Amino acid sequence: MGVTLADVARATGLSPSTVSRALSDPEKVNPGTRERVRKAAREMGYVPNQVARSLTSGRSDLIGLIVPDIANPFFPPIIKAVQARATVKGKTVLIADVDEHAADEIQRARVMRKRVDGLIVVSPRTPEDRLAELAQLQPIVFVNREVPNAASVIIENSDGMREAVEHLTALGHTRIGYLSGPRRSWSNVQRQNAVRQACSDQNVELVEFGPFEPQIQAGVRAADLVYAAGITAVIAYDDMIALGLMARLNERGIRVGPDISVIGIDDSPMSGMAYPTLTSIHVPGSEAGAAAVDIVLDLADADVNAPAPLVQLETRLVVRGSTSPAPVPAG
């Protein structure tokens, strides 16, 4: 017969309820007791009976996480943060990738919700007129999109975009391009509005291109358009587009930095490995993922009519080698 919760309780001299909390909801137990219980459980070979726990509590101890594209560098930091925070909370994460197919999002969420205690949906692509269908699958938290009457963790783009435009104008750039993201992207609307406002505030000309998919190839395609427009600085919807843009400009013998400045958004790990390194707007994906876990678990324990929280996280500019003073016109 396997080791039971009662066995661990006897070995530690604690009550079964304290041992249960230490293993299933560790933040409700002081660190010393928590470590004492975990150490005893490991040494005794205790394995929680998830089926029994589910039948007793009505909970699966699972959190559902839905992302548009797991290969996009924007999402892995959020996924890792969700998994790390869920582990601390004694939960397991089920991940679904809808591969940018907006039509699959609601159906995937409905199926997953039957198995999990709550849902986290990151950057949902579902059209505005159908978001209410997703929001009904309570408890649910949306990350990187504000949804009416639903819990949301949103990333405020205005500060980072303002810093980016101020940085470029301080370097002498007077015509700035923006490479727009997908039309269906809520983030793109926010970033587009933020760059327009920032350029208006700084009294610089904004030239817009796109829309583009968040892919390196899209940046490659955009590069010739950008160069033909005669602008001296570009802000891309994300790092993927920015890196594709840089690659094509380099192929054409156009120096990124001295000839044309480039800024991405996301501050992905690749931004520090590019040549030159990519100036980028840092997006707090890890913080967003951790906050979403806390919120969805709080909602799972809360009254059904509890108010839906809204958390706002700020962006900031990280300056690297891809931005330089505006080139001086010949003559």
N, C-alpha and C positions, 0 to 999 in steps of 0.2 A: 504494500500500500504506500502511496506517495506521501510526502510531507505535506501537512495541512497548515492552514493559517493558525489554528489552535496550537500546533506544535511550535511554531515560531514564537507565538505569544508566550508559551510556557518557558521557552529557552531564554527569552529576553526579560521575563518578569513583567511584561506589559499586558494590557487588556487586548483581546482580539480586535476591538474597534480601533484602538490606537495603531496596532500593527496594520490593519486594513487601510487606514488613512495614510500611513507612512508609505505604503506601496502604491496606492491608487490616486492619492491627492497629496503628494509630498509637501507642498507649500503650506499646508495647514498644520504641519508638525514641525517642532523646532529642529534645527540641523543636527544636533547631537543625537536625538532620538531617531531621526530619520536614518542617519548613517548606521546606528546600532542595529536597527531592524534590517536594513539592506545587507549588512555584513552577515548577520545571522541567517537571513534567507539564502544568500549565496552559498554559505558554508554548508547549510543543510540540504541544498538542492531543491528549495521550494519553487514550484512553478504555479503561477496563478491559474485558476480554472476560469477561463474567460467565458465559457458557456454558462457556468453557474452564476458568475457575476452578472452576466447579461440578463439572465432570467430573474435574478433577485432585484436588480436595480432598474431593469427596463432600458438599460443603456448598452451600446455595443463597444464603447470606448474607442470608436473610430471617428475620424474627421475626414470629410470629403474635400478635396482640393481640385478645382478645375482651372486649367490654364489654356490660353489659345494656341501656344506653340512652345513646347518644352525646349526646342533648339534655339530659340531666340535668347540672346544673352541677358535680356532684361529679366527673364523669369527665374533662372536658377537660384539667384540670391534669395528671392522670395520663397521658393520651394524649400531651400535648405533651412531658412529661418523658421518656416512653418513646422518642418519636421523636428528641428531642434527644440522648439518651444513645446510642441506636442509631447515629445519624449519626456521633458521635465514634468509635464502635467500627467504623465502616465497614459498617454493616448497614442494611437497609431494613425497614420495618414494614408488614405487611398487617393491616388493621383490619376486624373483623367486629362488627356491632351486632345482637344477638339480639332487640332491641325488647321486653325483659322477658319473652320467651317461654322459660321454663325448659326446655321440652321440646326446643327447638332447639339447646341449648347443646352437648350431647355430639356430636350429628351434625355441627354446624359445626366443632367442634374436631377431629374425626376427619378431615374433608375437608381442613382447613387444615394439619393436621400432616403430610400427605403432601408439602406444598410448602415447609415452613419447617424451620429448624434447631432451633426450640424454640418453646414456647407460653407466653404470659402471659395468665392468665384473671383478670379483675378482678371482684370481688364476685359470684362465680358463684351462680346461682339454682338450680342442680341440687340435687335433694333429697339429704339426707344418705345415704340408702341406695344412691345411685348415684354418689357422688363418687369411689369407687374406680375406676370406668370412666374418668373424666377423668384421675385421677392416673396411670393406666397409660400415658398418651400422653407418655412421657418424651422429652426433658427438658421439664418444665413447672413453672411458678411460679404460685402463687395469691396474689393481692393482696386484702387486706381480707377474708380468710376463712382460718382455720386448718384445714388438711386433714391428717388423720393420714398419716404416712409420705410426705409430699410437701413440697417447698420452699414456704414461705409468707412473705409480708411482711404482717404484721398491724398494725393501727392500734389502739393501746391507748386505750380510751375512759375509763378510770377517772379519770385525772388531770384531764382537761378537764371531765368531769361533776362531779367533786368541787369544782373551782374554781367552776363555774357555780352549784351549790347553795350553797356558802359565800358567794358574791357576793350571792345573793338573800336569804339569811338575815341577812347583815350589813346589808342594806337594810330589814330588818324583816318580810320575808315569812314567813308561817308555814304557808300552804297553797299548794303548788306543783303544777301540772299537768304531765303528760307526754303529748305527742301521739305515739302509737306509730306506727312505720313498718310496712311489709308483713310479714305473718307469715312469708313465705319468706325474709326477709332475715336473714342471720347478723349483720350490723351492728346490726340493731334489737334482737336478743336481747342483744348485748353492751351496747348503750346503755341498754336497759331495766334490766338487772341493775345497771349502774353507777349509774343515777339512784336506784334503790331503795336501794342500799347507802349512797349519799351522803345521802339524805334520812333514813335510819335513823340514820346517824352524827350528823346535825345535829338529830335529834329534831323534824323537821317533817313535816307530813302531805303525803302524795303522792296525787294524784288522777289516774288514768290514763284516757286516751281512745284510741279507735281499735280496730283498725288503720286506717291511712290510706296511700294510695299517695303516693309522693314527687312530688306535683304541687301547684301553686298552688291549684287548685280544691279540693283536699282541705283545705287550710288555711282556705279560705273557708267550707267546710261545717263545719269544726270550731269556728269562731269563736262561733257562737250557743250551742253546747254548753258551751264554756268560760265564756262570760259568765253563762249560766244557773247554772253550778255555784258561782259566787261566789268563785272563786279570784283571787288578786292577781298571780300570776306563772305563766308557762308556758315549758316547754322543749319545743321541737319536734324531731322525728326528724331533720329537715334544714332548710336555709334555704328551700327551696321551700315547704314547709308553713308555715313561720314567716312568710314574706312574704304568703302568701294569708290567713293569720290576721290579720295587721296591716291588710291592705287592707279586709277585712270589718269589723273593729273600727272603723276610721276612718270607714267608711260609716255606721255606727251612732252616730257621735258619741262613741265611747269612745276616750279619748286613750291611745295606746300610750306607756308610760313612766309618766306621772302616775297613770293609772287602772289600768293592768295592764301588767306588765313581760313582755317576750317575749325569749327566747333561741333562736337557731337552732343548727344544727350544719353545718359544712363551711367556714365563713368564705369563701363564694363571692364573686366580684367584685360581685355584686348587693347583698351585705349592706352595702357601703359607699355604695351609691347610693340605698338606700331612704330614706323619710322617716317617722319618724326613722331614722337609721342603725341597723342591726341588730347588737346584741350577739350574738356567735356563737363557737362552739367551733372553733378552727382545727384542721383535719385535714391532716396533711402529705402531700398527694397527690403533689406533685412529687418529694419524697424517696422515696416508695414506688415510683413509676414508674421512677426511676433505679436504685434498688436491685434491682428486679425484672429489669431488663436485665442488670446485672452478674451476677446469680445464674444466669439462664437460660443465658448464654454460658459461665459457669464450668462449669455442669452439662453443657453440650454437649461440653466438652473433657475432662471428668472421667471416671474409671472408672465403669462402670455401677452399681457397688455403693457409690458415694460417699454419705455421709450427707446427708440432706435438711436444708438450713439453715432456721432460723426467725429472721426479723428482726422486732423489735418497735419501732414508732415511737410517740412520745407526742403527745397532744393538749394544747391549752392554750386558755384563755379569752381572747377579745379583746372588751374592754368598749367599747360605743358608746352611742348615745342611746336605745335601746329599753328600757333598764332604769333604774328610779328607786326611791326609797324607797316602801315600801308605803303606800297611801293610809290616812289616819287615819279610822276609822269615824265616821259622823255622831253627834253627841251625846256 
